[in-house]
Amino acid sequence: SSVSCTSEKCLAGDNPTFAMRATLAFLAAQVIAAHKAVVEFDGGNGEKREVSVAPDQEFEVKLPGNPTTGFQWSVEQLPDGGAVDFVSKEYVTSAPPDSRRLVGAGGVYHFYFKAEKAGKQSVHFMYARPWEVEKQLPGASTWQAELDVVVKDKRRLETVV
């Protein structure tokens, strides 16, 4: 049986189809916001990736590295009020826990971000020896990686359902 609705009263509780669609749209937006996107780079110079997230969604970027060489990944400062905020960074060694932190073992840098508002923003990463970059030494080696982040408006996510 179909439900015919012609008054404002029908928009919510009296129209089961509307109520079901509204509930599904709300739940889809919540699932997308709760899901943490993970972007992994291979560590090659000039790599570029893209990720789409919802406002308030957190996401993680993984970059392989080895701080025992003096090199470390850093993120370029993001503008205030942009679509994305930097949350934190950590390094996790790839050495097994029982190896007593093998000297020279590589690992993965984890960068955590939060999408703030709809828009597009590039996030630039640099793998370098910080003292070489700071002193602008000639011949300093650096690697670059770039992530384009597209933060989609929640209303657009809800209309997909």
C-alpha positions, 0 to 999 in steps of 0.5 A: 500500500502506498502512503499519500501525504499532502500536509506538513504533518505528514513530513515526519511521523505519519509518513513511514517512507520519509521517516525510514529515509531520514533515519537511513541518511542519518545513520549513513552520515554517522557511520562515515563520520565514525570510520577512520580513513587510512592513507598509506604512502610507499615512501617514494619521492613525489608521491601524491594521494587523495582522500575524501572524508566527512566533516568531523571525521578523523583520518590517518596518514602512514609514511615509512621511515627510519629515524636512525638515519637522521631523516624524519617525516614532518608535515607543513604547517596547515593554515588556521581555519582550513578544511583540515587540522593536524592532531598528532604524530607518532613513530612506530618501529617495525622491529618485533616487540621482543627484539629490544628495539633493534638499532637501525630498524625502520618503521612507520610515521603515523600522522593523525588529522581531523576534517573540520569543514567542507572544502579541499586542502593539500597537506605536504609532507617532507622527509629530511634531516631537520638540521640540514633543512634548517641551515639550508645546507647545499646538497641536503636530501629531501623527499616530498609527499602530498595528500589532497584532502576533500572534505565533503559537505554532510548534506551531500552525504545524506542525499546519496541514501 
